[in-house]
Amino acid sequence: MRLLIDADGCPVVALAVAEAKARGIPCLILCDTAHEMEHPGAETVVVSKGADSVDFALLRRLAPGDIVITQDYGLAALCLARRAWVLDQNGRAYTEENIDALLTFREAAGRIRRGGGRLKGASRRKREQDTAFLKALRQMLDDVGKTEGNR
């Protein structure tokens, strides 16, 4: 098990890296040249800027049982298909049960935007969101650890 972070625009990179480091879990931060970053305790993979370049780099490195942090529904669906565990920056787990509805919402929102409509953007991040993310990440790490022990 490893932790892979789609770090472009991800507000919880430091939290995720710290938790992985505390547990001795390998952590990869994947970002493009516009969002380059480094955190002690994690390996950083920097790719060229481009549509979905970070997503493709992450998928090339992904193995079954890995945990992925992303806010990209499309990437989440591809990771689930490869038997990875996926969590967003607010602590919501992407699952086989909810990914279709999320992708449908994404498609509908895109239609509205292309038609000239506007959707409400994200509000300022709150401490409670970080707390919820960390709680969910810890639970997922525990769950994946138990699953791996049964293989």
C-alpha positions as YAML, in Angstrom:
chain: A
units: angstrom
residues:
- id: 1
  name: MET
  ca: [0.00, 0.00, 0.00]
- id: 2
  name: ARG
  ca: [1.14, 3.49, -0.92]
- id: 3
  name: LEU
  ca: [-0.48, 6.91, -0.74]
- id: 4
  name: LEU
  ca: [-0.60, 8.78, -4.06]
- id: 5
  name: ILE
  ca: [-1.69, 12.43, -4.04]
- id: 6
  name: ASP
  ca: [-3.03, 14.30, -7.07]
- id: 7
  name: ALA
  ca: [-1.53, 17.49, -5.67]
- id: 8
  name: ASP
  ca: [-2.61, 20.09, -8.24]
- id: 9
  name: GLY
  ca: [-4.93, 22.33, -6.24]
- id: 10
  name: CYS
  ca: [-5.08, 19.88, -3.31]
- id: 11
  name: PRO
  ca: [-5.36, 21.67, 0.06]
- id: 12
  name: VAL
  ca: [-4.52, 18.62, 2.21]
- id: 13
  name: VAL
  ca: [-1.13, 17.55, 0.85]
- id: 14
  name: ALA
  ca: [0.75, 18.38, 4.08]
- id: 15
  name: LEU
  ca: [-1.85, 16.58, 6.24]
- id: 16
  name: ALA
  ca: [-1.79, 13.47, 4.06]
- id: 17
  name: VAL
  ca: [2.01, 13.35, 3.88]
- id: 18
  name: ALA
  ca: [2.33, 13.76, 7.66]
- id: 19
  name: GLU
  ca: [-0.10, 10.89, 8.29]
- id: 20
  name: ALA
  ca: [1.64, 8.61, 5.79]
- id: 21
  name: LYS
  ca: [5.04, 9.46, 7.28]
- id: 22
  name: ALA
  ca: [3.81, 8.78, 10.83]
- id: 23
  name: ARG
  ca: [2.63, 5.33, 9.72]
- id: 24
  name: GLY
  ca: [5.68, 4.52, 7.59]
- id: 25
  name: ILE
  ca: [3.62, 4.37, 4.40]
- id: 26
  name: PRO
  ca: [5.33, 5.38, 1.14]
- id: 27
  name: CYS
  ca: [3.84, 8.59, -0.25]
- id: 28
  name: LEU
  ca: [4.01, 10.03, -3.77]
- id: 29
  name: ILE
  ca: [3.03, 13.61, -4.53]
- id: 30
  name: LEU
  ca: [2.20, 14.09, -8.20]
- id: 31
  name: CYS
  ca: [2.02, 17.64, -9.58]
- id: 32
  name: ASP
  ca: [2.72, 19.60, -12.73]
- id: 33
  name: THR
  ca: [5.31, 22.32, -13.18]
- id: 34
  name: ALA
  ca: [2.75, 25.03, -12.29]
- id: 35
  name: HIS
  ca: [2.12, 23.49, -8.85]
- id: 36
  name: GLU
  ca: [5.56, 22.13, -7.98]
- id: 37
  name: MET
  ca: [6.06, 21.30, -4.30]
- id: 38
  name: GLU
  ca: [8.09, 19.13, -1.98]
- id: 39
  name: HIS
  ca: [7.34, 17.75, 1.47]
- id: 40
  name: PRO
  ca: [9.76, 15.84, 3.71]
- id: 41
  name: GLY
  ca: [8.68, 12.22, 3.91]
- id: 42
  name: ALA
  ca: [7.26, 12.05, 0.40]
- id: 43
  name: GLU
  ca: [8.61, 11.53, -3.10]
- id: 44
  name: THR
  ca: [7.54, 14.26, -5.52]
- id: 45
  name: VAL
  ca: [6.90, 13.47, -9.18]
- id: 46
  name: VAL
  ca: [6.72, 16.60, -11.35]
- id: 47
  name: VAL
  ca: [5.28, 16.31, -14.86]
- id: 48
  name: SER
  ca: [4.92, 18.82, -17.68]
- id: 49
  name: LYS
  ca: [1.86, 21.04, -17.68]
- id: 50
  name: GLY
  ca: [-0.91, 19.66, -19.84]
- id: 51
  name: ALA
  ca: [-4.45, 18.40, -19.78]
- id: 52
  name: ASP
  ca: [-4.60, 15.38, -17.48]
- id: 53
  name: SER
  ca: [-0.80, 14.96, -17.42]
- id: 54
  name: VAL
  ca: [-0.78, 14.44, -13.63]
- id: 55
  name: ASP
  ca: [-3.68, 11.98, -13.92]
- id: 56
  name: PHE
  ca: [-1.83, 9.85, -16.48]
- id: 57
  name: ALA
  ca: [1.38, 9.93, -14.42]
- id: 58
  name: LEU
  ca: [-0.55, 8.80, -11.35]
- id: 59
  name: LEU
  ca: [-2.29, 5.98, -13.24]
- id: 60
  name: ARG
  ca: [1.06, 4.70, -14.56]
- id: 61
  name: ARG
  ca: [2.31, 4.33, -10.98]
- id: 62
  name: LEU
  ca: [-0.92, 3.01, -9.43]
- id: 63
  name: ALA
  ca: [-1.14, -0.53, -8.04]
- id: 64
  name: PRO
  ca: [-4.13, -2.39, -6.57]
- id: 65
  name: GLY
  ca: [-4.51, -1.55, -2.87]
- id: 66
  name: ASP
  ca: [-2.97, 1.92, -3.17]
- id: 67
  name: ILE
  ca: [-4.82, 4.91, -1.72]
- id: 68
  name: VAL
  ca: [-5.33, 7.96, -3.94]
- id: 69
  name: ILE
  ca: [-6.24, 11.49, -2.84]
- id: 70
  name: THR
  ca: [-7.94, 13.43, -5.65]
- id: 71
  name: GLN
  ca: [-10.85, 15.76, -6.29]
- id: 72
  name: ASP
  ca: [-11.11, 14.60, -9.93]
- id: 73
  name: TYR
  ca: [-14.13, 12.32, -10.43]
- id: 74
  name: GLY
  ca: [-12.80, 10.95, -13.73]
- id: 75
  name: LEU
  ca: [-9.46, 10.01, -12.18]
- id: 76
  name: ALA
  ca: [-11.27, 8.53, -9.19]
- id: 77
  name: ALA
  ca: [-13.31, 6.28, -11.49]
- id: 78
  name: LEU
  ca: [-10.17, 5.04, -13.25]
- id: 79
  name: CYS
  ca: [-8.45, 4.38, -9.91]
- id: 80
  name: LEU
  ca: [-11.46, 2.43, -8.61]
- id: 81
  name: ALA
  ca: [-11.39, 0.31, -11.77]
- id: 82
  name: ARG
  ca: [-7.78, -0.56, -10.90]
- id: 83
  name: ARG
  ca: [-8.80, -1.67, -7.39]
- id: 84
  name: ALA
  ca: [-7.41, 1.36, -5.56]
- id: 85
  name: TRP
  ca: [-9.05, 3.16, -2.64]
- id: 86
  name: VAL
  ca: [-9.91, 6.80, -3.36]
- id: 87
  name: LEU
  ca: [-10.63, 9.76, -1.08]
- id: 88
  name: ASP
  ca: [-11.31, 13.43, -1.82]
- id: 89
  name: GLN
  ca: [-9.91, 16.44, 0.04]
- id: 90
  name: ASN
  ca: [-12.99, 16.64, 2.26]
- id: 91
  name: GLY
  ca: [-12.86, 13.02, 3.41]
- id: 92
  name: ARG
  ca: [-15.47, 11.59, 1.04]
- id: 93
  name: ALA
  ca: [-14.58, 8.11, -0.17]
- id: 94
  name: TYR
  ca: [-15.24, 7.46, -3.84]
- id: 95
  name: THR
  ca: [-16.80, 4.02, -4.21]
- id: 96
  name: GLU
  ca: [-18.37, 1.80, -6.84]
- id: 97
  name: GLU
  ca: [-21.69, 2.83, -5.29]
- id: 98
  name: ASN
  ca: [-21.29, 6.62, -5.66]
- id: 99
  name: ILE
  ca: [-18.95, 7.20, -8.61]
- id: 100
  name: ASP
  ca: [-21.62, 6.95, -11.33]
- id: 101
  name: ALA
  ca: [-23.76, 9.65, -9.68]
- id: 102
  name: LEU
  ca: [-20.72, 11.89, -9.25]
- id: 103
  name: LEU
  ca: [-19.73, 11.48, -12.91]
- id: 104
  name: THR
  ca: [-23.31, 12.24, -13.97]
- id: 105
  name: PHE
  ca: [-23.25, 15.41, -11.85]
- id: 106
  name: ARG
  ca: [-19.92, 16.42, -13.42]
- id: 107
  name: GLU
  ca: [-21.34, 15.97, -16.92]
- id: 108
  name: ALA
  ca: [-24.47, 18.00, -16.10]
- id: 109
  name: ALA
  ca: [-22.41, 20.79, -14.53]
- id: 110
  name: GLY
  ca: [-20.23, 20.88, -17.66]
- id: 111
  name: ARG
  ca: [-23.33, 21.25, -19.83]
- id: 112
  name: ILE
  ca: [-24.50, 24.19, -17.71]
- id: 113
  name: ARG
  ca: [-21.10, 25.90, -17.94]
- id: 114
  name: ARG
  ca: [-20.87, 25.34, -21.71]
- id: 115
  name: GLY
  ca: [-24.33, 26.86, -22.03]
- id: 116
  name: GLY
  ca: [-23.14, 30.04, -20.32]
- id: 117
  name: GLY
  ca: [-24.53, 29.20, -16.89]
- id: 118
  name: ARG
  ca: [-22.60, 29.54, -13.67]
- id: 119
  name: LEU
  ca: [-22.35, 27.27, -10.67]
- id: 120
  name: LYS
  ca: [-21.39, 28.29, -7.16]
- id: 121
  name: GLY
  ca: [-17.68, 27.80, -6.55]
- id: 122
  name: ALA
  ca: [-16.06, 26.30, -3.50]
- id: 123
  name: SER
  ca: [-16.16, 28.38, -0.33]
- id: 124
  name: ARG
  ca: [-13.12, 29.17, 1.82]
- id: 125
  name: ARG
  ca: [-11.73, 26.01, 3.40]
- id: 126
  name: LYS
  ca: [-12.53, 25.52, 7.09]
- id: 127
  name: ARG
  ca: [-10.62, 23.72, 9.83]
- id: 128
  name: GLU
  ca: [-13.55, 21.27, 10.16]
- id: 129
  name: GLN
  ca: [-12.93, 20.11, 6.58]
- id: 130
  name: ASP
  ca: [-9.31, 19.30, 7.42]
- id: 131
  name: THR
  ca: [-10.47, 17.44, 10.53]
- id: 132
  name: ALA
  ca: [-13.01, 15.43, 8.51]
- id: 133
  name: PHE
  ca: [-10.39, 14.63, 5.87]
- id: 134
  name: LEU
  ca: [-7.85, 13.44, 8.42]
- id: 135
  name: LYS
  ca: [-10.43, 11.28, 10.21]
- id: 136
  name: ALA
  ca: [-11.49, 9.67, 6.91]
- id: 137
  name: LEU
  ca: [-7.89, 9.15, 5.78]
- id: 138
  name: ARG
  ca: [-6.97, 7.47, 9.06]
- id: 139
  name: GLN
  ca: [-10.01, 5.20, 8.80]
- id: 140
  name: MET
  ca: [-9.18, 4.31, 5.20]
- id: 141
  name: LEU
  ca: [-5.55, 3.58, 6.08]
- id: 142
  name: ASP
  ca: [-6.75, 1.32, 8.90]
- id: 143
  name: ASP
  ca: [-9.26, -0.44, 6.62]
- id: 144
  name: VAL
  ca: [-6.74, -0.99, 3.82]
- id: 145
  name: GLY
  ca: [-4.17, -2.23, 6.33]
- id: 146
  name: LYS
  ca: [-6.65, -4.82, 7.62]
- id: 147
  name: THR
  ca: [-7.55, -5.87, 4.06]
- id: 148
  name: GLU
  ca: [-3.90, -6.30, 3.12]
- id: 149
  name: GLY
  ca: [-3.34, -8.48, 6.16]
- id: 150
  name: ASN
  ca: [-5.96, -10.90, 4.85]
- id: 151
  name: ARG
  ca: [-4.39, -11.39, 1.43]
...
